[in-house]
Each structure stands twice: as structure tokens, then as C-alpha cells.
């Protein structure tokens, strides 16, 4: 029999299909807050009227805004936003943007709770990985200032009680984990994604595909997470090409958001993932590869490398993607290429001269150690990196 446990988070609700500004104002009223601080995409703030709509909907509850959170959520940007929100007296943080904005917001709430005002003070709150590959998580009080998230990409981090934050001084993306940093609510509004650059929306869609694939193939796989992972693949496999063909297909955009949500079911309930995500974390933090692109260039090769031990499970992925009998790695390669996304490490500016350091850094990520085919040395990571050249 299967054994283990399913862990749920402190998220209270997901709001589907309601205009984002209206839904944010309703959430603020439900939560009974007085001072709402916004952490938003710079592009949305400077080039569209979407953030003005939120300010108008909030009225006197709006207390301030930051539109600076670079890719991979660097510590210095987190500190800058936290200091602004603290000065504004924020009692709710709303994030409106992509995965870096979302993860940055989670770390901001930690800083607000614990009076963190500079990068060094964040160090005791991050997780680390022991020699045995097990995650070491510090214990600390959950934030009292909660977060409401409006995602405009498909990376799905808004559903996770984990923030990926980069320390720019060592060029490493590090994890911050606490059940209380998950947003109190998430607003899924397909129309809020229409300003997202095509490459970003579609590449993070492949990131969501990666969540679903590695959940289904996880060493912790179970019937509960299998069902959501396979249906996530059905939704994303259908809807991503539709958005590519017609960017104004709002129904397809909403399907993508729901697919991304389902793809996170395993992660948020404690399922460990594998090498595609572990290598992706390092490509992001150490080589500055955009979050979604990491899955585009790694997932099919990781599947191929793992196929010697889980080809039977991979066959179920192919069926969910509508192409039974074809190797899953081939189907995903075709899907990614059809979306116009990069397929090789060279396409994202990573040369083989970087492989050795990247492989060493991967041994600092706990999901390297939970890959279905065991990885216990940098040399094995190098094998996968070479496949992606």
C-alpha cells in the first residue's frame, strides 16, 4: 500500500475569473485590513493602466507601491521593498506580476515580521541542504502581514510555501520555507496575463508542465497527486498552443492558469521533485537563465536520462499529452519547439565551460537527491548537462 502524508498549506481560497482589481479590493475587505502595499511588475506599472485600476479599487486602503523586483528575486530588492512597506505601515501585501514578484513578496513578509533591514539579516531564515541531501529548515514565526497574489505568468509559485531568493553576492538561489508565507489567497484572472510577453507566458507554461511531469514521476508519487498532475498536462498541452496561435484567446489563458495551479498540487503537499527542477534552480541563480527557460532546455533531457528506470510511468505522460506510444521526451521536445522556446543550453547563453561549477552547485539543492534515478555526484549532473548542449 502507498504510505506517507499529504500536507496542506495556510491558503484560504483561490478566486477564479473575476477582474483582478475588483477581486483584490474584495479580498482586502474580507481580511479587514486598512493599509495595502503593492509589489508589482515594473512593466505593468509603467506601461499599462492595470495597477492604476487596483489603486482606484482600493481607494483609501492603498498605502504604497514598489515596482522593482528583478528576475530571481535578489535579496537586495527584497530588502528594499520590505523597508518601503514597513515605512508605509502595511498590513497586507498584494503582489501582481510574475514568479519573481510573487517569491519576492513572500520574503518581504518574512522581513516585515522579523525586523530584517539588510541582506545579512536574511541568512538565518533560509533553508540549507545537509550532506545526506536532506533539507534543513529553520523554525521561525510566520508572518502576520499576509500576501494576496495575482500571477501573470504560469510558474505557479503563488501556491507554494517556499520562496526562491537569490543571494547576488554568491550567485545562488536559496530557499525560504515556512507554512505561513504562502499567500492567503490567489486571484486567477486570465485577462491579467494579456500584457505578459509571449516568451515569458509560454516558457513559464513549460515550467508548469515540468511541475506536473516531475510530480507524476516523483519518488513520493501517490494517487492524490497523480490525478492533478495528469490533468494539468491535459490542460496545458491543449491551451499553451492555443495561446501561441491566438494571444487573445482568454479562455485558453484561463485554462493555462488553472493548469499551472493543478501542476503545483504535488509540490504544495510535500512531493519532492527531481533533476529538472534542481538544475533549473542553479541555472537561474548561477547563470541568470530566465525561470521558464530552465525547464524548456532541461526537462526533455532529464526525462531521457531517467527513462531507464521509469519508462512505464513516462508512457502515462504521453497519453495525457494526447500522443500515446511516443516517448514523452520527444513529445515535450516537439511541444517546446512548437511554442518557439529554446531547446539547448547554448540557446540561453550557457557554455560547457560553466558545466563544472553548475554541477557542483546542484549538489546544494535537495531535489537533486530526490531525482528518480539516483544522483549522488556532480559527474552525473554533468551527463545531463552535456545532453542539453
Secondary structure, 3 states (H helix, E strand, C coil): CCCCCCCCCCCCEEEECCCHHHHHHHHHHHHCCCCEEEEECHHHHHHCCHHHHHHHHHHHHEEEEECCCCCCCEHHHHHHHHHHHHHCCCCEEEEEECHHHHHHHHHHHHHHHHCCCCHHHHHHHCCEECCCCCEECCCCCCCCCEEEEEECCCCCHHHCCEEEEEECCCCEEEEEECHHHCCCEEEECHHHHCCCCHHHHHHHHHHHHHHHHHHHCCCCCCHHHHHHHHHHHHHHHHHHHHHHHCCCCHHHHHHHHHHHHHHCHHHHCCCCCCHHHHHHHHHHHHHCCCHHHHHHHHHHHHHHHHHHHHHHHHHHHHHHCCCCCCCHHHHHHHHHHHCCCCCCHHHHCCCHHHHHHHHHHHCCCHHHCCCCCCCCCHHHHHHHHHHCC
